[in-house]
Amino acid sequence: MEERLAISGARRLLGRLRDVMAGPGSAQERLDRVVRLIAADMVAEVCSVYLMRAGDILELCATEGLFAESVHRTRLRVGEGLVGVIGATARPLALSDAQSHKDFAYRPETGEEVYHSLMGVPILRQGKVSGVVIVQNRVRRHYTEEEIEALETVAMVLAELVASGDFVSPDELHPVGGIATMPHRLDGVRLNAGLAIGTAVLHEPRVIIRQVVAEDPIAELDRLQRAVGEMHESIDRLLRRSDLGEGGEHHDILETYRMFAEDRGWLGRIREIVRGGLTAEAAVQKVREDTQARMKQITDPYLRERMADLEDVANRLQRHLASKDALPSEPLPLDVVLVARTMGPAELLDYDRERLRALVLEEGSPASHVAVVARALDIPVVGRLTGALSNIEPGDQIVVDADNAQVLIRPGEDVQQAIEKSLNELSYRRARYQSLKGLPAVTLDGHVIELKINAGLLIDLPALDATGADGIGLYRTELPFMVRSTFPRVEEQVQLYRRVLDHAGDRPVVFRTLDIGGDKLLPYLPGAAEENPAMGWRAIRIALDRPAMLRQQLRALILAAEGRPLNIMFPMIAEVAEFDAARRILTMEIDRARLRGVTLPSALMVGLMLEVPALIWQLDALCRRVDFVSVGSNDLMQFLFAKDRGNARVADRYDELAPAALACLAEIVRVTSERAVPLSICGEMAGGTIEAMALVGLGFRTLSMAPSSIGPIKAMIRSLELAPLHRYLAEKISHPSHSLRDALREFARDHGVTL
C-alpha cells in the first residue's frame, strides 16, 4: 500500500514538473517555479539548483528558501562544500546534520546556517554532472531511500531543462576554437597494434529523449517489453554473423553479452522506474546513469569492463525504444577513427567494417571484450587515453599509432603526409613479408630460427597459416576463462583445446596453464585486494592453493590430445618445489586417465615459464626435471628491474636491451644449452626486430611472438649473419651502459640487417 502511494505521489510530482517545463516564461522563470514545486512536494524549507559552469564551477541558479540575492552569486568549485562533493562524486548525499560534516562550506550570503539536514543528488546528462539539486530542512531530518530516489528522478527531468542551453551555453563548457583547434598528442596503452589515420567519430549512440515523464505507465511497460524482445532478436542475429569466422571466443563474448541483456535485476529496475512515472527511454537512461556513477567507484578492471558491456546493452535497448527521428543520422566518413570512453563488443560490430580504421578509448584493457573483437577484425586500438573525449571533436583528423600507444589529434599537414607515407611503406612491407611466408627463418650463415605465435583465442589460430609460423609457442589458456561468467566445465575445455590442436595439425602447441590473478581476474574467483598483485597470489600459486582447478584443466588437456603430442607449461614458478608439486598433479591425472582407458598423449613435454629471477640460480637442478624452458620476458624484466610495467612513470625507465638484462638472458642460454634443454622466449621482447636480433645473438633459437611480428622478424633473420653479432654482443654485454639499443641499431645499419 505504501509503495503504491509513493509511486502515485512520484507520478503526480513528475506530471506537475512536466507542465511547468512546457509552460510559458523564460528558462529562469520556469526553474524558479520548479524549485518551489519540489520544495512543497518534498516538505522541505529549501530547494536549490546549482548548475555547472566553465572551469568546474557550480553556480546557484535558483532557490526556494535561501536568500534571493545569493542566486548567480554563490559559486562552489567541484569538490568544495557538500554541493561540490556531490558534483565530484556524482553520488547522492543525505545528512541529518549537514553542518557537522567535514566538507560543509558556509556561505553567509545564502542564509543557510539555520538549516540542519540536507539531501542532494547530481543532475546527470550523458554520464556527466551538469548540476546539483538539493533540499534542506531546519530539523534534523533522516531522508529515506524513497525520498532520495524521488529526487534523483526529479534531477533527471531537470537535466532536460539544463540541456536547452538557456542557462549555460554548450560553448562555455566545450569551447570551439583556441586550443581545441591546435595539434595535440595523447599517450595511452596499446590494446592492438597498428597504424591508422582517419576522421574522428565520437561513439555517442545515445537516443534523444523527447519525453521524460510518462502519460500512461502501462503503455510504457508494453513498449519496454516489445523493445526487449526486439533487442534479444538482434543480438541473436549478431551471434549468427559469419564475418568473424566460425566459433571462437568472440562468440563466447557475445553469448555473455546476451546474458547481460537478459538480466532480470537490471530489467526489473527499469520496469520499477517506469511504474514510478518515467517513459521507458528515460527509465533506461536513469538506470544507466546510476550504473555509471557506481562504476566510478570501482577499481577492479574486470568489473569495469563488464559494466561497459552492460552500458552497451542499455544503448541498444534505447535504440529499439526510440523513434527514427531520435536516432543519430549523420553518415559515416570513409575513414573512421572511433572515439569512446568505453564500448561493449556488440557496439563495435554495429559500425561498417569497411570504413573503420581504428579505435580510441578513454578506458579499456587488453582483455576487454571490445579489444578482443577488435583484434579479430585487425583494428588498431589505443586505450587508457585520459582526456580523449574532451580533446577530440567530431570531424578532427586523428592519427592512431597503436604500436607506440600514441594518438595525434589534428596533426599538421607535414605529419599527415609522413603518416600517409608510413602507411604506404607498411602496405609494401606487408606484401614483402607475405612473399616470405613459405621460406624458412634462416640466417645468412645457416642458423635456423623457429618462429612461433602467441595465441589465446580461437580467432588467433588463422594466423598460423597466414604467417607461415612454425607453431604456437604460447597458448594463454586463461583468456577463455575470463570471458565466461562461470568456470568452464571439463567438457567445454576439452572442446576448446581439441579445436586448437586440430587447427595446428602437425605444428606444436605449448599450452600454458591458467595464469590468473594480478591484472587477469576471474569474476567467479574473488580475491582480496593486494598492494602488489603482479607479485601476489597469481598463476601457479593459485593453482597449487586451488588444485581442483588445475586438475580439471590438466584432465581436459589430456583428453583433448587424443593420442597427439601434448606440451604443457606452468607459469610463475619461483622455486623447484613448485614445479615438482605441479608435475605431481599432472602425473596423477595421467595415471587416472590410464586407469579409465583414455588414449594418452603420444608424447608429453612438461616445462615452465621462467619469469621469476630467483629461478635462474636454480636452473641447474631444474633442468634435470623439465623438458623445456620458456622465458617470459615481460614479467622477468619487470621483476629484474623492480619496475611496474603498468605504471607509466617507470614502465619505460629501464630497457630490456640493457647489459644487465642481456647478461641475465645469456646466463639462461648457457645453463640450458649445457643441459641440452630446449629454450624459447615468448614475451613481447621476442616481437621487436632489434630485440629479436639481440636474442638470436645471445643464443635463442625459438622465438614466440604476436602474429603481426612474424614477417618483420623473419625478414630481419634472413638478412643477418649471426657470427659477427655474437662477437659484438660478447664484447658489449659487460659495459655499464643504460642500454645497448642504439649500439645494436648501428650494428644493424653497418651490417645491412633489415630492421
N, C-alpha and C positions, 0 to 999 in steps of 0.2 A: 504494500500500500504506500509506504513512504517513498519507495523507489519510483512508483508511478507518479506521485505528486511532484517529486524532484524533476522527473522528465517533463511533466506538464509545465512546471514553472520555467524550466530552461527554454522550452519552445516558446512560451509567452514572451520572455525577455528577448529572444532572438527575433521574433516577429516584430516587436516594437523597435528594435535596433534597425531592422531592415527598412521599416517605414521612415525612420529618421534619416537614414543614409540616402534613401531615394527621394526625400522631401526637398523643399526649397531651401535657399540660403547658401551662403558661402561654405567652403570646407571648414573654416574655423567655427562658424555658427553651428554647423552640424556636429562637430566634435564637442563643442560646449554642451549641446543637448545630450550627446551620448554619455558624457561623464556624469551629468545629472541623473540620467536614467539608470545607469549602472549603480550609482551610489544609493538611489532609492530602492532599487530591486534587491540589492545585497545588504540592505540595512547597515550602511556604512556612512560615517560622517564625512569621509573624504574619498574621492576617486580622482586620480590624476593620470594623465597620459604624457609620457616622455618619448620624444622621437629622436632617432639617430641623425646627427649632423656630421658634416665633414670633420675628419680628424678624430673619429671615435668619441664624439661628444653627445651626451644625451641631454636634450633640452626640454624643459617643462613647457608643453604646448597647450594644455587645457587642464583645468582643475575645478572640482566642486568641493569646497571646504577649506582649501588653503587660501592665502591672501591673493586677490586677483592681480596685484601688481607684480607678483613673482612669475607670472606667465611670460615666457620668452626671455626672462632674466636669469632664472635659475638654471644652471648647467652643471653637469657632473661628467667627469671622464669615465669611460668604461673601466670598471673595476673600482671606482670611487664611490663610497657610500653603498647603502643597500640596493638602491636602484642600479648603480654601476656594477655591483656583484651579479645581479640578475642578468644584466646585459652581457657581462663577461662569460658567465657560465651557461647562459641560455636555459636555465632551470628555474622553476618556481621557488618561491621562498615564502614561508608563513611563520610569523613570530608573534607571540603573545606580549612580549616586552621588547620592542624593536630598539629602544634607546639604550638598552644594556648590551646590545650586540657590538662586538669589537669593530665592525665595519660601518656602524652608524655614523653618518656625517650630518651635522646640524647646519641648516641654512636659515639664518634669522629672518630673512625676507619672506619665508613661507608661512611662519606661524605654526609650524607642525610640532612644537615642543609639547603641546597638550595631548597629543595622540600617542598612545602606547603601542597598540597592536598594529601590525602591518602584514598585508598579503600582496604579493606581486608576481606577475608572470611575464615572460618575454613575448613581444609581438614578433612572430616569425614569418618570414616570407622567403620561399625557395631556400630554406635551410639557414638563412642568415637573420640575425637580430636587426629588426628595423625600429624597435622601440620597446618600451616597458609600460605596462598598465598596473597601477597599484590601488588598493583600497586601504583605508586606515580607520581605526576606532579609538575613542578615548579610553574605553575599558580594556582590560587585558583579555582579549577575546581569543579563544582557541579555534582557528578556522579548520573546518572539516575537509576531508578529501573531496567530498562532493562540491564544496564551495570552490576549492582550487580548480577542479575540473571545469566548473561552470565559467570561472574567469578565464581559463585557457581557451574555451570555446569562444567567449566574447573577444579575446585577443585576436583570434583568427578572423573574425568579422572585421575588426579594426584594421587588420593588415590590408584588406581590400581598399579601405578609405585612404590609408597611408600610401598605397601603391599608385594613387591617382597623380601624385607628384605636385599637388597643390600646396603641400607643406614644405617638402624638401625635394628640390629638383634632382632627378637621377644624375644629372651632370655634376651636381655638387659632390655626390658620393663616388661617382665614376667619371672623372673629368676626361673629356676628349681633347687631344692636343697635348702640348707640353711634353712631359717625359713619356707619355703613352705613345708618342709617335717616334721616339728615338729607338735605335737598336738596343737590344738588351740580351743578356745571356743568363740562363738559369742552369744550375748544376743539380743533378739528381742521382738516381741509381739505375743502372742498366737492367731492364727486365727481359729484353730480347734484342739481340744485336742487329745492326744495320744502319743505313744512312738514307735519309729521305728529305725531300723538300716539297712544300705544298701550302695550301691556303687553310688557315685556322677555321675550324668549325667547332663551336662550343657545343658540347653534348648537353643540351637542355631540352629533353623531351617532355618538359612539364606542360601540362594542359592549362590553358587559360580558363580559370573557373569563373563562369559568368554569373553564377548564383550560388551563394554560400548557405543561405537559410532555406530549408525545405518547406514547400507549401503542403505537401502530402507525404509524410514519412512512410506510409505503407507502399505508395507507388515508388518511392526511392529504394526501398528494400527489394522490390521486384526488379527494378533496373539493376541494382547491385548483383542480384542473383544471376540475371541473364549475362551480365558482363563477366562474372566469374566463370561461367560456363564457356563463354567465347574465348576467354583467356586460356583456359585449360586446353581447348581445342587447338589454339595457335601454338602453344608450347609443344603439343604432340606433333604438330606439323614440323616444328624445328627438329624434334628428335628423329624425324624420318628423313631429314635432309641428307643428301649423299655427297655434297661437295667437299666434306672433310674426310671422306673415306669411311669404310665400314668399321664399326666398333670404335674402340679407343676410349681414352679417359674423358675426352670431351663429351661423349655420350653419358658417361657416369656423372659428369658435372651437370649436364642438363637434366638428368634424372633427379639429382639432388636439388637443382633449381626448381623442378616441378614440385618437390616436396614442400619447399617454401611456399609455393603458390597455393598449396592445399592446406596450409597450416590453420587449424581450427581456431587457435587462440588469436592469431592475427586477424582472421576474417571476423571472428566473434567480436573483437574490439571495434572493428569498423561498423558492424551492424548496431552495436550498442550506441555509438555516436550518432548514427543515422536516426535511431529512435529518439535521441535527445534533441533532434531538430535541425541537423545539418543535411545538406544534399550528399549524395553518395560520393561525388568527387571531393567535396570539402572534407568528408569524413576520412577518406583515404589520405588526403593531404595532412590532416591533423595527426593521424597515426604515424605517417612518415616523419613529420617534424618532431614528434615526441621521440621517435626512434633515433633521429639524427642527434637530438640533444643528449640522449643517453650514450650514444656512440662516442661522443667527445670525451667521455669519462673512461672509455675502455682502452687499455694499452695492449691487451693480448692481440697479436697480429692476426691469428686465425679467426678470432671472433669478429674483428673489424672487417675482414674480408667476407665473412658470411653475412654481416649486416649489409654489405654492399649488394649482395645477391638479393636480400630482402627489399632493398630500395629499388632495385631493378624490377622486381615483381610489382611494387607499388606504381612505378612509372607505367608499366604495361597495363595494369588494371585501369588506371586513369584514362589511358588512350582508348580502351574499349568502352569506357563510360562516356567519353566526350563526343560531341558532335563534330563534324568535319571542320567547321569554322573555328573550333577551339584548338586545333592541332597545328603545329608549325608546318608551313607550306613552302618555305624557301627552297629552291632547287640546290642540290649539292654542286660545288665546283668540281672540275675534272680531277684535281689532285687534292685530296682531303687529308689534313692532319687533324685528327680528332683530339679535342682537349676536354678533360673532365676531372672532377675531383676524384671520383672513383666510378667504376662501372661493374655491372654484372655481366656474365658471359653471353647471355642471350641478346643484350643490347648491342654488343659489338656485331653480332650476326645480322642485326637489322640494317646495317649500312651496306651500301653497294661495294662489294669486294674489289671490283674493277677500278674504283675511284679512291679507295682507302690506301694511303701511303704510310701512315704512321699513327701512333697513339701516344698521347702525353697525359700523365696522371699526376695529380697532387699527392695521391696516396699510392697504394699498391705495393705488392711484393712479388718476387719470382714465382711463389707458389699460389698466387691469387688465381682464381678461376679465369678471369679475363686474360691474364698473362699466358695461361696455358693454351687458351683458344687462339690468342694472337700468334703464339709460336707455331701452331698448326697451320695458320694462314701465312706465315713468314712475314709478319708485320713488325717493323722496329718499334720498340716500346721503351720509354723512359718514365720511371716513376719517382715518387717522393720529391716532386718538384714544388717546393714551397713557393707560394705566390703565383702559380701558373695562371689561375683564373683571374687574379687581379691585375696581371701584367699583359695578358693576351686578349686582344679584341677580335671579334669575328671579322674575317677577311684579311687579317695580318698574314704576311708571308712568314713561314716557320721552317727552320732547318732543324731536323731531328738527327743528331749524331749519337745514336744509341751506343755505338762502340765505345765512345768516350763519356757517355752518360751526360750529354750536354744538349740544350735546346737553345737555338739562336732565334730571337724574336725580331722581326722587321730588319733583317740583315741588309747591309748596303749592297749596291749593285755589284761591287767587286767581289763581295763574299758570295753572292748568289751565283756569279759566273764561276767562281772557284768550285762551288759545290756541284754545279752542273757538270763541270769538267771532271770532278771526282766521280760523279755518278756514271759518266760515260766510260771513264777508266775502269770503274768497278764492273760495269757490264762487259767490257773487253776482257778483264781478268777472269770473270766467271766463265766466259766462253773458253778461255785458255785452260782454266782448271778442269773444265768438263772434258777437254781433249786429253787430259792426263788420267782420267778415271780408270782406264783399263791398264795403266802402266804401273809397275812396282815403285815403291818409295825406296830407291837405292842411291847411295852417294856416288860421286864420280870415281871414288876408289873402291867401289864394290861392297860397301856395308849396307845390308838390307835392314830397313827400319819398318816395324809393324805400326800401322796407323789404325786406331780403332775409335769408335764413337762412344760418347757418354749418352745414355738414354734413361728415361724414367717413365715414359708413357708410350702407349701403343702407337700414337701418332708420330713418334720419333722414328719408328722402325723403317719406313720407306727410305730414310736417309742412308741406310746400309747399301741399298742398290744404287741410289742416286749419286753417292760419293765414291763408290767402289772401296769402302772401308774393309779392313781385314776382320772385323768382328765388333763386338760390344765389350769394351774394356771395363765399363761400369754401368750396371743397370741399377738405378736407385729404386729399390722396391717400396720406399716409403711414400712416394708421391700418390699412387693409387689409394693408399690408406688415408691420406689427408683430404681427399675429395669425397669421402664417404662419411655418413653420419654415424655408422656403427662399424665395429671391427669386422673385416671381411671373413666369411666362413672359409674353411679349408677348401671346399669345393670351388668357391669363387676364385681363390688364389691359384688353385691348380689350373683353372681355365685360363687365367691371365698368363701365368708362366709358360704354359704349354704353347700359347699363341706366340709368345716371344721366341721360344725355341724353334717353333715351326717356321717363323719368318726368317730367322737367322740361318736355317739349314745347316750346312757344314761349318759355318763360321762360329767361333767360340763366343759364348756369352758369360760374363762374370756377374753373378747376382750378389749385390751387397745386401746383407740382412738389414732389418729396419734401423735406420739412423734417424731416430726421432728425438724430440727434446730440443733444447736450445731455441732456435727460431723456427723449428718444424714441430708444430703442436698438433696433437690429435684431439678432437672435441670430446671423444669418449674415454680419454685417459688424462683426467685432470691432474695437475701437478702444482706443488707450492711455488710461489714466486721465488726466483733466485737472483742474487745480485750479479752473478757471472754465469748465465745459463750455458754459454758455449763451453765452459769448463765444469759444468754441473752434472745433473742427473740426465744423461742422454745416451743414446746409442747402445753399446754393449752393456752399459751399466744398468739401463732399464731392462734390457733383455735378460740379464742374469738375476735381476730382482723380480722380474715377472716372467719366469721361464716358460709358462704356458703359451705366451705369445710367440716366443722363439720356437718352441716345439711345433706349434701349428704351422709356422712359416716353413720350417725345415721339412716337415712332413709333406707340405704342398709342393715344395721344390723337388723332392724325391719322386713323388707321384707324377709330376709334370714331365720329368726327364724321360720316363718310359724306355729305359734301355739306352738312352743317349748320354754323351758326356755331360757332367754337371760340375760347374765351377762356383764355389761359394766363398764369399769374402766377409769377414767380420770387421765392423768398423770400430774406431776409437779404442783400440786395445792399448792399454798403458803398461801392462806387465805380462809376463809369460803365463802367470797363473790364470789370468782372464781368458787367454786363448785356450788354455787347457780345459777350463770349465766349459767354454762354448763348444769345443770339439767333443767333449764327453756327451753333451746333449745331442749333438749330431750323430754320434756313434750309437746312442740308444735308439734314435729314430731309425737309423739304418737297420739295426737288429730287429726292431719291431716290424719294419716293412718286410724284412726277410721272413719272419715267422708268419706273416699274413699272406705270403706268396706274391708280394708285389714285385714287379720287374724292376730290379735295381739299376741305377745308372751304370753304363758300360765303363765309365771311368769317373772317379770322384777326385777333384782337386780342391783342396781347402787352404785358403790363405787369409791374409788380413790386410787392412788398410793402415799404413804407417802414418799416423797423424800426430802422435804424442812424442815429443823429443826424447823422453825417458827411455823409449823403446830402442833407440839407437845403441845404447850401451848394453842392451840385452840381445842384440841381433844374433850374436854367435850361438847362444843357446836356442834362440827362437828358430834359427834356420834349420835346426835338426828336427823341428816339429812341423814346419809349414811346407806346402807345396809351391807357394809363390808369395811374393810381397808386392803390394801396390802402394806407391806413395800418394797420399792425399795432400797435395801441396797447399791447398787453401788453409786448412787448419794447422798444418805443420808450420807454415810461415807465420800464422797468427800467434801460435804458442812460442815459436822460436824468438820472435821479436817482442812478445808481450804487447801486441797491437790488436785492438778490436777492429776487425775488418768492416764492421757495421758502423763504426764511428768515423765520420768524415774528417775529423781533425787529425786522426792518426793512421787511417787506412792506407794512405799513400806516403806516409812519412818514411817508411822503410821499403827497400826494394828487394825482391826475391833474387835479383841478379847481383846482390852484394856479395863480396868474397866470403863472408861468414856463412851465408845461405848456401852458396855453391860448394863450400868445403863440407858442409853438413851432408849435402846430397852426394858428394864424391865419396864420403865415408860409407854411405849406404850402398853405393855401387860396389865399392871394394869388398865389403864383407859378403854381400850376396853373390858376387862373382866368385870369390874364393870357395864358397859353399855350393856353387852351381845351382843356386835357387833363382828361378825366373823372376825378373824385376820389371815393373812397369810404373808409370806415373799417370794419374788421371785427374789432377786438379786443373784449375784454369791456366796454370803456368804452361801446361803442355800445348795450349791452343794459340799461344803467341809465337810469331815466326822467330823473333830474336831469342825468346826464352827457349823455344824448342831447339834452336840451333845450339844453345849452351847445354841443354840436357843431353843432346846427342853427343856433343863433345866430351861430356863427363862420362859417358858410357851407357846411357839409357838406350835400349833398342826397341822398346814398346811404349808408345805414347797413346793416350786416350783423351779425346777432346770433343768439343761441340762439333756437330756435322759440318757447319759452315767453315771450320778451320782446316778440314782435311785437304782441300785444294791448295790453299796457300802454303801449308806445311809441306805437302808433297813437292810443290814447285821449289821450295827452299832446299829440301833434301837433295833433289836431283841436280841442283846447281852447286852442291857443297863437296869439297874434298876434305875428308874427316881428319887425316893425319896432321896437317898444319894447325887445324883448330884445336886438336887435343894438346899439341905442344904449347900453343898460345895460352890456353887455359891453365895448364900446369905452371906456367910462368907467372900469370897474373893473379892466381887464386890466393896467394899469400899476401897480396898488397892490402894495406889498411884503408881501402877506398870506401866511400859511401856506396858506390855501385860500379859495376863493370859494363853497364848498359851502353854508354857512349863508346867505350873501347871495343865492345863486340860489334856495334854498328859500323865502326871504322874498319874492323877486320872484314866484315861482310862486303863493304864497299871496295876494299882493296883486293879482295879475292873473287869478286864477281858473284857473290851469293845473292840470290833473289830474296828480298825481304818484303 
